[in-house]
């Protein structure tokens, strides 16, 4: 019998992985020059921008297949914290037009990643080492 906890973790893992991966695919097509510029403006090496490919391409694929789920989820969470810092800091305490948090999408990505980092990937994950 399938445990609903495992099914819920699978849904969360695949949803987060696919949604973050779409951002990574956009960066593959458009490049990371704008991220490099933001990092340079913050006094950091622009070359660090290439780490976004790990956070938005490699780790989402790992989440989708359920391999190294916990470390992959932590990397996504760190990636989101960097995005909050570099891109969204000005909107941290802003409400949107409909009354919700202006950063609710980014917040959901962050907290879904943290939840997966604590829960693991489920028995439907490719790797059971980190479940």
C-alpha positions, 0 to 999 in steps of 0.5 A, spaced: 500 500 500 502 506 498 503 511 503 500 518 502 506 521 506 511 518 500 506 521 495 506 528 498 513 528 498 513 525 490 509 531 488 512 536 492 519 534 489 517 534 482 513 540 482 519 544 485 524 541 481 520 542 474 518 549 476 525 551 478 528 547 472 524 552 468 528 558 471 534 554 469 532 553 462 531 560 461 538 562 464 541 557 459 538 560 453 539 567 456 545 567 459 547 569 466 550 576 464 545 580 469 546 575 475 554 576 474 553 584 473 549 584 480 554 580 483 559 585 481 555 590 484 555 587 490 563 586 490 563 579 489 566 575 483 561 575 477 564 568 475 560 566 481 553 567 476 555 560 473 553 557 480 546 558 478 546 553 473 547 548 479 542 551 483 537 551 477 539 546 472 543 540 476 539 540 483 532 541 480 533 534 476 536 531 482 529 533 485 525 530 480 529 523 480 529 523 487 537 523 487 541 526 493 534 529 495 536 533 501 543 536 499 539 538 492 534 541 496 539 545 501 542 548 494 535 550 492 534 553 498 541 557 498 540 559 491 533 562 493 536 566 499 541 569 494 536 571 489 532 574 495 538 578 497 540 580 490 534 581 486 528 581 491 531 585 497 527 591 496 520 587 496 521 583 502 516 587 506 512 589 500 504 586 499 502 585 492 496 588 489 491 582 491 494 583 498 499 577 498 506 577 499 510 580 493 515 575 494 510 569 495 512 565 489 520 565 491 517 564 498 514 558 496 520 555 492 524 557 498 520 554 504 518 548 499 526 546 498 527 547 506 521 542 507 524 537 502 531 538 505 528 536 512 523 530 509 527 527 504 525 524 497 520 519 499 520 511 498 519 513 490 526 517 490 531 514 486 536 514 492 534 511 498 540 514 502 538 521 503 530 519 504 
